[in-house]
Amino acid sequence: MIEYELKPIYSREKSFYRKAIVEIEGDKKTLYSYNTKVAVIEGEKAIVVNIYSATTLRHIKEFLRQNGFEAESKKQIEKDYMRWEKWKI
């Protein structure tokens, strides 16, 4: 397993100050925002678990964009990537 701090490339922040961590295991990437799992990318599929705050939304947008997914707004992310059923991720 590999773990690294998500660095802002597409957002205006200079750093996320170790509040956004990505964990890679095989072809599965998991984003943790404030130590809470908020998004997973596995293969060509992205799932957003929950958007808890504006800061977490920024982390999720950055994570999705860096991995080639569209992430324009909260509404678009909820529509395209959130699943309202319970997922085991």
C-alpha positions as a Python dict, from the first residue, in 0.01 Angstrom:
ca = {
    (1, 'M'): (0, 0, 0),
    (2, 'I'): (116, 351, -86),
    (3, 'E'): (-1, 666, 90),
    (4, 'Y'): (63, 1027, -8),
    (5, 'E'): (-62, 1377, 61),
    (6, 'L'): (-289, 1520, -211),
    (7, 'K'): (-123, 1831, -352),
    (8, 'P'): (-332, 2107, -512),
    (9, 'I'): (-276, 2139, -886),
    (10, 'Y'): (-616, 2261, -1011),
    (11, 'S'): (-727, 2462, -708),
    (12, 'R'): (-602, 2794, -577),
    (13, 'E'): (-481, 2653, -243),
    (14, 'K'): (-107, 2627, -189),
    (15, 'S'): (-146, 2316, 27),
    (16, 'F'): (-410, 2101, 192),
    (17, 'Y'): (-187, 2078, 504),
    (18, 'R'): (-201, 1696, 529),
    (19, 'K'): (-582, 1708, 556),
    (20, 'A'): (-624, 1520, 223),
    (21, 'I'): (-451, 1182, 199),
    (22, 'V'): (-464, 934, -89),
    (23, 'E'): (-413, 564, -27),
    (24, 'I'): (-334, 335, -321),
    (25, 'E'): (-381, -40, -306),
    (26, 'G'): (-367, -220, -640),
    (27, 'D'): (-584, -24, -884),
    (28, 'K'): (-792, 127, -604),
    (29, 'K'): (-730, 486, -489),
    (30, 'T'): (-903, 608, -175),
    (31, 'L'): (-925, 972, -69),
    (32, 'Y'): (-938, 1057, 299),
    (33, 'S'): (-1036, 1408, 401),
    (34, 'Y'): (-976, 1483, 769),
    (35, 'N'): (-914, 1108, 823),
    (36, 'T'): (-1257, 1017, 680),
    (37, 'K'): (-1299, 814, 361),
    (38, 'V'): (-1480, 1040, 113),
    (39, 'A'): (-1406, 903, -236),
    (40, 'V'): (-1278, 594, -414),
    (41, 'I'): (-1155, 541, -767),
    (42, 'E'): (-1127, 185, -886),
    (43, 'G'): (-1039, 128, -1248),
    (44, 'E'): (-1257, 364, -1453),
    (45, 'K'): (-1520, 416, -1181),
    (46, 'A'): (-1534, 691, -920),
    (47, 'I'): (-1758, 687, -615),
    (48, 'V'): (-1801, 978, -376),
    (49, 'V'): (-1917, 862, -35),
    (50, 'N'): (-2015, 1197, 112),
    (51, 'I'): (-1939, 1568, 89),
    (52, 'Y'): (-1913, 1681, 449),
    (53, 'S'): (-1792, 2039, 406),
    (54, 'A'): (-1669, 2297, 158),
    (55, 'T'): (-1311, 2193, 233),
    (56, 'T'): (-1389, 1826, 172),
    (57, 'L'): (-1555, 1926, -156),
    (58, 'R'): (-1229, 2098, -260),
    (59, 'H'): (-1035, 1781, -175),
    (60, 'I'): (-1278, 1566, -376),
    (61, 'K'): (-1271, 1799, -678),
    (62, 'E'): (-892, 1795, -680),
    (63, 'F'): (-876, 1416, -643),
    (64, 'L'): (-1124, 1358, -926),
    (65, 'R'): (-961, 1609, -1161),
    (66, 'Q'): (-613, 1469, -1103),
    (67, 'N'): (-745, 1127, -1199),
    (68, 'G'): (-915, 1239, -1521),
    (69, 'F'): (-1273, 1277, -1397),
    (70, 'E'): (-1495, 1581, -1443),
    (71, 'A'): (-1549, 1776, -1122),
    (72, 'E'): (-1710, 2113, -1187),
    (73, 'S'): (-1958, 2163, -904),
    (74, 'K'): (-2109, 1995, -602),
    (75, 'K'): (-2431, 1934, -796),
    (76, 'Q'): (-2246, 1768, -1085),
    (77, 'I'): (-2035, 1553, -849),
    (78, 'E'): (-2345, 1441, -658),
    (79, 'K'): (-2521, 1352, -985),
    (80, 'D'): (-2231, 1168, -1147),
    (81, 'Y'): (-2045, 1003, -859),
    (82, 'M'): (-2256, 981, -545),
    (83, 'R'): (-2450, 668, -477),
    (84, 'W'): (-2730, 698, -228),
    (85, 'E'): (-2737, 326, -156),
    (86, 'K'): (-2485, 188, 90),
    (87, 'W'): (-2164, 86, -84),
    (88, 'K'): (-1895, -134, 58),
    (89, 'I'): (-1588, 56, -46),
}
